[in-house]
């Protein structure tokens, strides 16, 4: 019985040696198949879904002597540059820039309201009743500004001819509407002024500084609104 023990030990050693050789062969086939990648390795790693990760996993099993460190770095940099403009592998969509909001400015509109005509020889303000006009700002939208425009004649050219817009409803002249003509005939415009927000009755006033006849051929109100 004692003579059989050495043979048993020898058999066990031979069996262990065969197992070690088989494991070595399996390791060589699995980890050094000539830079090939097992499909199961890629599929099991759910987090490696970018181009850079896939290439890094592919080159991880390559022996260092077949591709130097500089080669591996170059491959990784190329993969990173390609991944910047590539679509997201997880969402399947390409990032798009947000649209730029543009503010559209409303276009201004011009309205001309005829006021009428008249004449005077007074050297004080003379109310030209025929020019009375009711103006409701609500009919024109949001009013930005208004202008008083007159065409006057002073045939004798003595003194000056003056005109202004008068607010009959509230009883005062419209500030900024005063116009003075020192020539024989001319069409003039006042500076811009604001109109009241409520409907008001307006009329034109006329004056001759030296009491010579002057005439108002045409008066109108220009409104700029949005």
Secondary structure, 3 states (H helix, E strand, C coil): CHHHHHHHHHHHHHHHHHHHHHHHHHHHHHHCCCCCCCHHHHHHCCCCCCHHHHHHHHHCCCCCCCCCHHHHHHHHHHHHHHHHCCCCCCCCCCCCCCCCCCCCCCCCEEEEEEEEEEEECCCCCEEEEEEEEEECHHHHCCEEEEEEEEEEECCCCCCCEEEEEEECCCCEECCCCCEEECCCEEEEECCCECCCCCCEEEEEEEEECCCCCEEEEEEEEEEEEC
